[in-house]
Amino acid sequence: MADMNYDVIVIGGGPGGYVAAIRAAQLGLHTAVIERENLGGICLNWGCIPTKALLRSAEVLRLMKHGKDYGLSAGDISFDLAKVVERSRKVAAQLNGGVKHLLKKNKVTVIDGHATLLGKGQVKVDKGGAPVGTFGAKNIIIATGARARTLPGLEDDGKLVWTYRKAMTPDTQPKSLLVIGSGAIGIEFANFYNELGTKVTVVEVMDRILPAEDAEISAFARKAFEKQGMRIITGAKAGNLRKTADNVTVAIDTNGKVEDVTVDRVILAVGISPNTENLGLENTKVKTDRGHIVTNQWCETDEPGVYAIGDVTGAPWLAHKASHEGVICVEKIAGQHPHPLDPRSIPGCTYSHPQVASVGLTEAKAKEAGYEIKVGRFPFIGNGKAIALGEAEGLVKTIFDAKTGELLGAHMIGAEVTEMIQGYTIARTLETTEAELMHTVFPHPTLSEMMHEAVLDAYGRAIHF
């Protein structure tokens, strides 16, 4: 720690922070990252990556159970929950080590501890109450992320009531489970435990699950999940929890009709809270709005030389949004000319079965914005690859500006759509119209052919359905 002054100090080593630090180093800026817990942040250690490892185990289990559908047979199909969890943790640990390697490779200094802004380009770092040092930087990037939100009367206790951390590392499999919240996190955990054989109930205060998605996709998802055995209650509020030694009773209020639901465990998936406490923001001109740091299109705060990226700045709370903001921020610091981030071109993904992915405006939002639209749809049942995979349930939906041909939005549900959505994201980034998409040759047989057909259908030209 002999060198106490840097061109850039990044506070937080998550997917926004470590990417910003590496890009800064690539641009020749003397850079340090301050991280108080785990490099890679929540995403890598307790979110995006380990949950996908859990969901992969559930997917393999599902395929084993349905082996006869593929002309295969297997006996004594079972699982070891402890080993499923262990694999997930090993995946996270491997990638955590990978982030450390990347930072070292790019000569980024890693400072272990909690950072506090002192103003005037100074950052104090403490570890366990003991001072580590005070560091100076011309530019400071806040990338402290967010944590699971709790509500009054719905606090997690780590035993009967869980947030995502405990839900990823259960001691035992609950026989019954209530998931409060049906965004991506809630649905992924509901899907995982349901696949393992847990009786799952999902409660959502909005009138539909996955409320950020296109209404048609949400309805398709609900039908699929209910077919798998989940119980879904929408337009409902979860009341205070009544606990015993081994279960929880929750009063579910649906339009004034109250039902008591008793389950072994409850998972809270009701959003996030930004990590802005104890950062020393009061020593700066940094402003917050409902806890989130206010920034402009270049991630600049109201304090000169202080920037903020990722979940701490607000929705959408996505790792890839944080990473991209980190690059934009650093390139602006370095005097380059990056393009500002268009929130409407950030894809969203839910890794359940079926998967859900989207980018741009929903059909309802496009109409609300005053667009005259053309809508195309193509079902998985019309695609040869989907049928061959045994994954014939799904839908691809496209929304175009009828006047200009601009792709306003794309919404997908079905197998591997989280891998496919980038095609439409690229199309939006390139400001592609329906003409270029129609003239693009898609390989056969692939699921991606449905993306082509959904474009054709918007203009009355679908071939295979």
C-alpha positions as CSV (number, residue, x, y, z in Angstrom):
1,M,0.0,0.0,0.0
2,A,3.0,2.3,-0.5
3,D,1.2,4.1,-3.4
4,M,-1.7,5.9,-1.9
5,N,-2.8,8.0,-4.9
6,Y,-4.5,6.8,-8.0
7,D,-6.1,8.1,-11.2
8,V,-9.2,6.0,-10.5
9,I,-10.5,4.4,-7.4
10,V,-13.5,2.1,-7.8
11,I,-15.6,1.4,-4.6
12,G,-17.1,-2.1,-5.1
13,G,-15.7,-5.1,-7.0
14,G,-18.9,-6.4,-8.5
15,P,-19.7,-6.8,-12.2
16,G,-19.8,-3.0,-12.6
17,G,-16.8,-2.2,-10.4
18,Y,-14.3,-4.8,-11.6
19,V,-15.1,-4.2,-15.2
20,A,-14.7,-0.5,-14.8
21,A,-11.3,-1.1,-13.1
22,I,-10.0,-3.4,-15.8
23,R,-11.1,-1.0,-18.6
24,A,-9.4,1.9,-16.7
25,A,-6.2,-0.1,-16.5
26,Q,-6.4,-0.9,-20.2
27,L,-6.6,2.8,-20.9
28,G,-3.4,3.5,-18.9
29,L,-5.1,4.8,-15.7
30,H,-3.5,3.9,-12.4
31,T,-6.4,2.1,-10.7
32,A,-7.5,0.5,-7.4
33,V,-10.6,-1.4,-6.4
34,I,-11.9,-1.3,-2.8
35,E,-14.0,-4.3,-1.9
36,R,-15.3,-5.2,1.6
37,E,-16.6,-8.7,0.9
38,N,-16.1,-10.7,-2.3
39,L,-14.7,-9.7,-5.7
40,G,-17.4,-10.3,-8.3
41,G,-20.1,-8.9,-6.0
42,I,-23.5,-10.3,-5.4
43,C,-23.9,-11.4,-9.0
44,L,-21.0,-13.7,-9.1
45,N,-21.0,-14.9,-5.5
46,W,-24.7,-14.9,-4.5
47,G,-26.8,-14.0,-7.5
48,C,-26.6,-14.5,-11.3
49,I,-23.9,-17.2,-11.5
50,P,-24.6,-19.6,-8.5
51,T,-28.4,-19.5,-9.2
52,K,-27.8,-20.5,-12.8
53,A,-25.7,-23.5,-11.5
54,L,-28.7,-24.5,-9.3
55,L,-31.1,-24.1,-12.2
56,R,-28.8,-26.2,-14.4
57,S,-29.0,-29.0,-11.8
58,A,-32.8,-28.7,-11.8
59,E,-32.8,-28.8,-15.6
60,V,-30.8,-32.0,-15.8
61,L,-33.1,-33.6,-13.2
62,R,-36.1,-32.6,-15.3
63,L,-34.5,-34.2,-18.4
64,M,-33.7,-37.4,-16.5
65,K,-37.3,-37.6,-15.3
66,H,-38.5,-37.3,-18.9
67,G,-36.0,-39.6,-20.4
68,K,-38.7,-41.9,-21.8
69,D,-39.8,-39.0,-24.0
70,Y,-36.5,-39.3,-25.8
71,G,-36.5,-43.1,-26.0
72,L,-34.2,-43.4,-22.9
73,S,-34.7,-45.1,-19.6
74,A,-33.1,-44.6,-16.2
75,G,-33.9,-46.0,-12.8
76,D,-33.7,-44.6,-9.2
77,I,-33.6,-41.0,-10.3
78,S,-32.8,-38.8,-7.3
79,F,-30.7,-35.9,-6.2
80,D,-28.5,-34.9,-3.3
81,L,-29.4,-31.3,-2.3
82,A,-26.1,-30.8,-0.4
83,K,-24.1,-31.8,-3.5
84,V,-26.3,-29.6,-5.8
85,V,-25.5,-26.6,-3.5
86,E,-21.9,-27.6,-3.2
87,R,-21.5,-27.5,-7.0
88,S,-23.1,-24.1,-7.1
89,R,-20.7,-22.7,-4.5
90,K,-17.7,-24.2,-6.3
91,V,-18.8,-22.5,-9.6
92,A,-19.0,-19.2,-7.7
93,A,-15.6,-19.8,-6.1
94,Q,-14.0,-20.6,-9.4
95,L,-15.2,-17.4,-11.0
96,N,-14.3,-15.3,-7.9
97,G,-10.7,-16.6,-8.4
98,G,-11.0,-15.6,-12.1
99,V,-11.8,-12.0,-11.2
100,K,-8.8,-11.9,-8.9
101,H,-6.6,-13.2,-11.7
102,L,-8.0,-10.6,-14.2
103,L,-7.4,-7.7,-11.8
104,K,-3.9,-8.9,-11.1
105,K,-3.2,-9.4,-14.8
106,N,-4.3,-5.8,-15.5
107,K,-2.2,-4.5,-12.6
108,V,-5.2,-3.2,-10.6
109,T,-4.6,-2.8,-6.9
110,V,-7.2,-4.5,-4.7
111,I,-7.8,-2.9,-1.3
112,D,-9.7,-5.0,1.2
113,G,-12.0,-3.0,3.4
114,H,-14.9,-0.6,3.7
115,A,-14.6,2.7,1.9
116,T,-15.8,6.1,3.1
117,L,-15.7,9.2,1.0
118,L,-14.0,12.1,2.8
119,G,-14.5,14.7,0.0
120,K,-11.9,16.3,-2.3
121,G,-10.9,13.0,-3.9
122,Q,-10.1,11.3,-0.6
123,V,-11.3,7.8,0.5
124,K,-10.8,6.3,3.9
125,V,-10.7,2.5,4.2
126,D,-11.3,0.5,7.3
127,K,-11.3,-3.2,7.9
128,G,-13.1,-4.7,10.9
129,G,-13.0,-1.3,12.6
130,A,-9.2,-0.9,12.1
131,P,-7.9,1.7,9.7
132,V,-6.3,0.5,6.5
133,G,-5.4,3.9,5.1
134,T,-6.6,7.0,3.3
135,F,-6.3,7.0,-0.5
136,G,-6.5,9.8,-3.0
137,A,-7.9,9.7,-6.6
138,K,-8.7,12.1,-9.3
139,N,-11.7,10.1,-10.1
140,I,-13.9,7.9,-7.8
141,I,-16.5,5.5,-9.1
142,I,-19.1,4.2,-6.7
143,A,-20.2,0.7,-7.6
144,T,-21.5,-0.6,-4.3
145,G,-24.5,-2.4,-5.7
146,A,-27.6,-3.4,-3.7
147,R,-29.0,-5.9,-1.3
148,A,-32.3,-7.8,-0.9
149,R,-35.1,-5.6,0.2
150,T,-37.3,-6.5,3.2
151,L,-40.7,-5.2,4.2
152,P,-42.1,-4.5,7.7
153,G,-43.5,-7.7,9.1
154,L,-41.7,-9.7,6.4
155,E,-38.1,-9.6,7.7
156,D,-35.9,-12.6,7.0
157,D,-34.6,-14.6,9.9
158,G,-32.3,-17.0,8.0
159,K,-34.2,-20.0,9.3
160,L,-37.9,-19.9,8.3
161,V,-37.8,-16.8,6.2
162,W,-35.1,-16.5,3.5
163,T,-33.7,-14.0,1.1
164,Y,-31.7,-15.2,-1.9
165,R,-28.6,-16.0,0.1
166,K,-30.2,-18.6,2.3
167,A,-32.4,-19.8,-0.5
168,M,-29.2,-20.7,-2.4
169,T,-27.7,-22.6,0.5
170,P,-30.6,-24.5,2.3
171,D,-29.8,-27.0,5.0
172,T,-32.8,-29.1,4.0
173,Q,-35.3,-29.1,1.2
174,P,-38.6,-27.6,2.4
175,K,-41.7,-29.7,1.6
176,S,-43.7,-26.5,1.0
177,L,-42.6,-23.0,0.1
178,L,-44.1,-19.5,-0.4
179,V,-42.3,-17.1,-2.7
180,I,-43.3,-13.5,-2.2
181,G,-42.6,-11.6,-5.4
182,S,-42.7,-12.9,-9.0
183,G,-39.9,-10.9,-10.6
184,A,-36.9,-12.8,-12.1
185,I,-35.4,-13.7,-8.7
186,G,-38.7,-15.0,-7.3
187,I,-39.6,-17.0,-10.3
188,E,-36.2,-18.6,-10.6
189,F,-36.3,-19.8,-7.0
190,A,-39.9,-20.9,-7.4
191,N,-38.9,-22.9,-10.5
192,F,-35.9,-24.5,-8.9
193,Y,-37.6,-25.7,-5.8
194,N,-40.7,-26.8,-7.7
195,E,-38.5,-29.0,-9.9
196,L,-37.0,-30.6,-6.8
197,G,-40.5,-31.6,-5.7
198,T,-41.3,-28.8,-3.2
199,K,-45.0,-27.6,-3.2
200,V,-44.5,-24.0,-4.3
201,T,-46.9,-21.0,-4.0
202,V,-46.1,-17.7,-5.6
203,V,-47.7,-14.4,-4.4
204,E,-47.5,-11.3,-6.4
205,V,-49.0,-7.9,-5.5
206,M,-49.4,-6.9,-9.2
207,D,-52.1,-8.4,-11.4
208,R,-49.7,-10.7,-13.2
209,I,-46.4,-12.5,-12.7
210,L,-43.2,-11.2,-14.2
211,P,-44.8,-7.7,-14.3
212,A,-42.0,-6.1,-16.2
213,E,-42.5,-8.4,-19.1
214,D,-45.0,-8.1,-22.0
215,A,-48.5,-9.1,-20.8
216,E,-48.8,-11.9,-23.4
217,I,-45.5,-13.4,-22.2
218,S,-46.5,-13.1,-18.6
219,A,-49.7,-15.0,-19.3
220,F,-47.9,-17.7,-21.2
221,A,-45.4,-18.1,-18.3
222,R,-48.2,-18.4,-15.7
223,K,-49.9,-21.1,-17.7
224,A,-46.6,-23.0,-18.0
225,F,-45.7,-22.7,-14.3
226,E,-49.2,-23.8,-13.2
227,K,-49.0,-26.8,-15.5
228,Q,-45.8,-27.7,-13.7
229,G,-47.7,-27.7,-10.4
230,M,-47.0,-24.2,-9.0
231,R,-49.8,-22.3,-7.3
232,I,-49.8,-18.6,-8.4
233,I,-51.8,-15.9,-6.6
234,T,-51.7,-12.4,-8.2
235,G,-53.2,-9.1,-7.1
236,A,-52.5,-10.2,-3.5
237,K,-50.7,-8.9,-0.5
238,A,-48.8,-11.0,2.0
239,G,-49.5,-10.0,5.6
240,N,-47.4,-10.4,8.7
241,L,-45.8,-13.8,9.3
242,R,-46.8,-16.0,12.2
243,K,-44.0,-18.5,13.0
244,T,-43.8,-21.7,14.9
245,A,-40.7,-23.8,15.4
246,D,-40.8,-25.3,12.0
247,N,-43.3,-23.5,9.8
248,V,-44.8,-20.1,8.8
249,T,-48.3,-19.0,8.3
250,V,-48.9,-16.0,6.0
251,A,-52.2,-14.2,5.6
252,I,-52.7,-13.6,1.9
253,D,-55.2,-10.8,1.1
254,T,-56.7,-11.0,-2.4
255,N,-59.1,-8.1,-3.0
256,G,-60.3,-8.3,0.7
257,K,-60.5,-12.1,0.8
258,V,-57.9,-13.3,3.3
259,E,-56.5,-16.8,3.2
260,D,-54.0,-18.3,5.6
261,V,-51.2,-20.2,3.9
262,T,-48.9,-22.4,6.0
263,V,-45.6,-23.4,4.6
264,D,-42.2,-24.7,5.8
265,R,-40.3,-21.8,4.4
266,V,-40.8,-18.3,2.9
267,I,-38.6,-16.7,0.3
268,L,-38.7,-12.9,0.1
269,A,-38.1,-11.6,-3.5
270,V,-39.6,-8.1,-3.2
271,G,-36.9,-6.1,-4.8
272,I,-33.6,-4.5,-3.7
273,S,-32.2,-1.7,-1.6
274,P,-29.2,0.3,-2.8
275,N,-26.0,0.2,-0.7
276,T,-25.5,3.9,-0.1
277,E,-25.3,3.9,3.7
278,N,-22.1,4.7,5.5
279,L,-20.3,5.8,2.3
280,G,-19.7,9.3,3.4
281,L,-22.0,10.8,0.8
282,E,-22.8,13.6,3.2
283,N,-19.2,14.8,2.7
284,T,-19.9,15.3,-1.0
285,K,-22.5,16.9,-3.2
286,V,-23.7,13.5,-4.4
287,K,-27.5,13.4,-4.5
288,T,-29.8,10.4,-3.9
289,D,-33.4,9.7,-5.0
290,R,-35.2,7.1,-2.9
291,G,-31.8,5.8,-1.8
292,H,-30.3,5.6,-5.3
293,I,-27.5,7.8,-6.4
294,V,-28.5,10.4,-9.1
295,T,-26.3,10.4,-12.2
296,N,-26.3,11.8,-15.7
297,Q,-25.8,9.8,-18.9
298,W,-22.1,9.7,-18.3
299,C,-22.5,8.3,-14.8
300,E,-21.4,11.6,-13.3
301,T,-22.8,12.6,-9.9
302,D,-23.2,16.2,-8.7
303,E,-19.8,15.9,-7.0
304,P,-17.0,16.7,-9.5
305,G,-14.8,13.6,-10.0
306,V,-17.3,11.2,-8.4
307,Y,-19.2,8.8,-10.5
308,A,-21.7,6.0,-9.8
309,I,-22.7,2.9,-11.8
310,G,-24.9,-0.2,-11.5
311,D,-27.6,-1.1,-9.0
312,V,-26.7,1.7,-6.7
313,T,-28.0,4.1,-9.3
314,G,-31.4,2.5,-10.0
315,A,-33.2,0.3,-12.4
316,P,-32.8,-1.8,-14.3
317,W,-30.9,-3.8,-11.7
318,L,-28.9,-6.0,-14.0
319,A,-25.2,-7.0,-14.0
320,H,-24.8,-6.4,-17.7
321,K,-26.1,-2.9,-17.3
322,A,-23.6,-2.2,-14.5
323,S,-20.7,-3.6,-16.6
324,H,-21.6,-1.5,-19.6
325,E,-22.0,1.6,-17.5
326,G,-18.5,0.9,-16.0
327,V,-17.0,1.0,-19.5
328,I,-18.9,4.2,-20.5
329,C,-17.9,5.9,-17.3
330,V,-14.2,5.1,-17.6
331,E,-13.9,5.9,-21.3
332,K,-15.5,9.3,-20.5
333,I,-12.9,9.8,-17.8
334,A,-10.1,8.9,-20.2
335,G,-11.3,11.6,-22.7
336,Q,-12.8,9.2,-25.2
337,H,-16.3,9.5,-26.8
338,P,-18.4,6.6,-25.7
339,H,-22.1,6.4,-26.6
340,P,-24.5,6.9,-23.7
341,L,-26.5,3.8,-22.6
342,D,-30.0,3.5,-24.0
343,P,-32.1,1.8,-21.2
344,R,-34.5,0.5,-23.8
345,S,-31.8,-1.5,-25.4
346,I,-30.8,-3.4,-22.2
347,P,-32.1,-7.0,-22.4
348,G,-33.7,-8.7,-19.5
349,C,-33.6,-12.5,-18.8
350,T,-35.3,-14.9,-16.5
351,Y,-33.6,-18.4,-16.4
352,S,-36.6,-20.5,-15.4
353,H,-38.2,-23.3,-17.4
354,P,-39.4,-22.0,-19.7
355,Q,-36.9,-19.1,-20.0
356,V,-38.0,-15.6,-20.6
357,A,-36.1,-12.8,-22.4
358,S,-36.9,-9.4,-23.7
359,V,-35.6,-6.1,-25.0
360,G,-37.3,-2.8,-25.7
361,L,-40.9,-1.8,-25.4
362,T,-43.8,-4.1,-24.6
363,E,-46.8,-4.0,-26.8
364,A,-48.7,-1.9,-24.1
365,K,-45.8,0.5,-23.6
366,A,-45.4,1.0,-27.4
367,K,-49.1,1.9,-27.7
368,E,-48.9,4.2,-24.6
369,A,-45.9,6.0,-26.3
370,G,-48.2,6.8,-29.3
371,Y,-46.6,4.4,-31.8
372,E,-48.6,2.8,-34.6
373,I,-47.3,-0.7,-34.4
374,K,-47.0,-4.0,-36.2
375,V,-46.8,-7.1,-34.1
376,G,-45.4,-10.5,-35.2
377,R,-45.6,-13.8,-33.4
378,F,-44.2,-17.2,-34.0
379,P,-44.8,-20.3,-31.7
380,F,-42.2,-22.9,-30.8
381,I,-44.5,-25.6,-32.1
382,G,-43.8,-24.3,-35.6
383,N,-40.0,-24.8,-35.3
384,G,-38.4,-28.1,-36.3
385,K,-35.4,-27.7,-33.8
386,A,-37.8,-27.0,-30.9
387,I,-39.8,-30.1,-31.7
388,A,-36.6,-32.2,-32.0
389,L,-35.4,-30.9,-28.6
390,G,-38.7,-31.8,-27.0
391,E,-39.2,-28.1,-26.2
392,A,-42.2,-27.2,-28.3
393,E,-43.8,-24.7,-25.8
394,G,-42.8,-21.1,-26.4
395,L,-43.4,-17.9,-28.3
396,V,-41.3,-15.2,-30.0
397,K,-43.0,-11.8,-30.3
398,T,-41.8,-8.7,-32.2
399,I,-43.1,-5.2,-32.2
400,F,-42.3,-2.7,-34.9
401,D,-43.0,1.0,-35.6
402,A,-45.4,0.7,-38.6
403,K,-44.2,4.0,-40.0
404,T,-40.4,3.6,-39.8
405,G,-39.8,-0.2,-39.4
406,E,-37.9,0.3,-36.2
407,L,-37.8,-2.7,-34.0
408,L,-39.4,-1.3,-30.8
409,G,-39.3,-4.5,-28.8
410,A,-38.9,-8.2,-28.8
411,H,-40.3,-10.7,-26.2
412,M,-39.6,-14.4,-26.0
413,I,-40.5,-17.4,-23.8
414,G,-39.2,-20.9,-24.3
415,A,-36.0,-22.9,-24.5
416,E,-32.7,-21.0,-24.7
417,V,-34.3,-17.6,-25.4
418,T,-31.8,-16.0,-23.0
419,E,-29.2,-16.9,-25.5
420,M,-31.2,-15.7,-28.5
421,I,-32.3,-12.3,-27.3
422,Q,-28.9,-10.7,-28.1
423,G,-29.8,-11.0,-31.8
424,Y,-32.6,-8.5,-31.3
425,T,-30.5,-6.4,-29.0
426,I,-27.8,-6.1,-31.7
427,A,-30.6,-5.2,-34.1
428,R,-31.7,-2.3,-31.9
429,T,-28.2,-1.1,-31.3
430,L,-27.6,-1.0,-35.1
431,E,-31.0,0.7,-35.6
432,T,-32.0,-2.1,-37.9
433,T,-35.4,-2.0,-39.5
434,E,-37.6,-5.0,-40.5
435,A,-36.0,-5.0,-43.9
436,E,-32.5,-5.9,-42.7
437,L,-33.9,-8.6,-40.4
438,M,-36.0,-10.1,-43.2
439,H,-32.9,-10.1,-45.5
440,T,-30.8,-11.8,-42.8
441,V,-30.1,-15.6,-43.4
442,F,-30.8,-17.6,-40.3
443,P,-29.3,-21.1,-40.1
444,H,-31.5,-24.2,-40.2
445,P,-32.3,-26.1,-38.1
446,T,-32.1,-23.7,-35.2
447,L,-34.3,-22.0,-32.7
448,S,-33.1,-18.7,-34.0
449,E,-35.2,-19.2,-37.2
450,M,-38.2,-18.3,-35.0
451,M,-36.7,-14.8,-34.6
452,H,-36.8,-14.4,-38.4
453,E,-40.4,-15.8,-38.7
454,A,-41.6,-13.5,-35.9
455,V,-40.4,-10.5,-38.0
456,L,-41.9,-11.9,-41.2
457,D,-45.2,-12.4,-39.3
458,A,-45.4,-8.8,-38.3
459,Y,-45.6,-8.0,-42.0
460,G,-47.9,-10.9,-43.0
461,R,-45.1,-12.9,-44.5
462,A,-44.5,-15.9,-42.0
463,I,-43.7,-19.1,-43.9
464,H,-43.9,-21.9,-41.4
465,F,-47.1,-21.1,-39.4
